[in-house]
């Protein structure tokens, strides 16, 4: 699906919503039945169940049982709503740095982000070159940096490590979610796909022409009953990323 760009709306309005300084006020009349938090929760539920492509102000209003125009009293538009949604789901991550060594803490942080992306796959379709700098994302960044603070790294290296971990997790989660999407759209799980594909490949592909690919492909195909296992790929890759960070820390004397 197409990527939605964070900060696609008015940055100042998004920041006001994120930090709670753009709440509508009423001096007369009944207590309003809507809140920014309620609208955001309905939008998240919609994106979780139907994907980001289904998200619109009209669909969110339908879920809340109100007219579409009533939402604009609270949220300027879809772009600002997406910013607040993305920040809100980051409040679901652990509020504290995990116990253990810096490596164990980074590992826990990565698994936390992996689980978050699996719960809310739509967030992977939001480009965050300019992320919404709300309380959820900034608190997460603070926790992440504390895991590598005091290891002899400079500030740029600390930030780069956090970016490396988050980029790795996002890529791995995207691959895992794509695999699930393929199963749903094809109506065929990996075991059934391999049962249909494996014998054909064994018959048609000459191992003498592709000796290494034939050996490794057969071994992994039989092991996973699929092309790969996203969970194994995530765990294997995470450890290799951490190995590289550990080497840097050792060089810095941490």
Residue pairs with C-beta under 8 A, 6 or more apart in sequence:
1 51
1 52
1 53
1 125
2 53
2 125
3 125
3 126
3 127
4 52
4 82
4 125
4 126
4 127
5 126
5 127
5 129
6 82
6 83
6 86
6 126
6 127
6 128
6 129
6 130
6 131
6 132
7 14
7 79
7 83
7 130
7 131
7 132
8 79
8 82
9 76
9 77
9 78
9 79
9 80
9 83
10 76
10 79
10 80
11 130
13 22
13 76
13 80
14 79
14 80
14 83
14 84
14 132
15 132
15 133
15 134
16 22
17 36
17 75
17 76
17 80
17 83
17 84
18 83
18 84
18 87
18 132
18 133
18 134
18 135
19 134
19 135
20 36
22 36
23 36
23 74
24 32
24 73
24 74
26 32
32 73
33 66
34 64
34 66
34 70
34 71
34 73
34 74
35 74
36 74
36 75
36 84
38 64
39 60
39 64
39 71
39 74
39 75
39 81
40 81
40 84
40 85
40 88
41 88
42 60
42 63
42 64
43 55
43 60
43 81
43 85
44 85
44 88
44 89
44 120
45 63
46 54
46 55
46 59
46 60
46 63
47 54
47 55
47 85
47 120
47 122
48 119
48 120
48 122
51 121
51 122
52 82
52 122
52 125
52 126
55 78
55 81
55 82
55 122
56 78
57 68
57 71
57 72
57 75
57 77
57 78
57 81
58 68
60 71
60 81
61 67
61 68
61 70
61 71
64 71
75 81
75 84
82 126
83 132
83 134
84 132
84 134
86 123
86 126
86 128
86 131
86 132
86 137
87 132
87 134
87 135
87 136
87 137
88 134
88 136
89 116
89 119
89 120
89 123
89 136
90 116
90 136
90 137
90 139
90 140
91 135
91 136
91 139
92 116
92 119
93 112
93 113
93 116
93 140
93 143
94 108
94 109
94 112
94 143
95 139
95 143
96 143
97 105
97 143
97 146
97 147
98 104
98 105
98 108
98 109
99 105
100 108
102 147
102 148
102 151
102 249
102 254
103 242
103 245
103 246
105 147
106 147
106 148
106 161
106 165
106 242
106 245
107 238
107 242
109 143
109 144
109 147
109 165
110 165
110 168
110 169
110 238
111 238
113 165
113 166
113 169
113 170
113 173
114 169
114 172
114 173
114 234
116 123
117 123
117 124
117 169
117 170
117 173
117 174
117 177
118 173
118 176
118 177
121 173
121 177
124 170
124 173
124 174
124 177
131 137
141 162
144 162
144 165
144 166
145 158
145 159
145 162
148 158
148 161
148 162
148 249
149 158
150 254
151 249
151 252
151 254
152 249
152 252
152 253
152 254
153 161
153 248
153 249
153 252
153 254
157 248
157 252
161 245
161 248
164 241
164 245
165 241
168 237
168 238
168 241
169 234
169 238
172 230
172 233
172 234
172 237
172 238
173 234
175 230
175 233
176 230
176 231
176 233
176 234
179 190
179 230
183 189
183 190
186 193
188 196
190 224
190 225
190 226
190 227
191 225
191 226
193 226
194 221
194 224
194 225
194 226
194 227
195 225
198 221
198 222
201 217
202 218
205 214
207 214
207 215
220 227
220 228
221 227
224 232
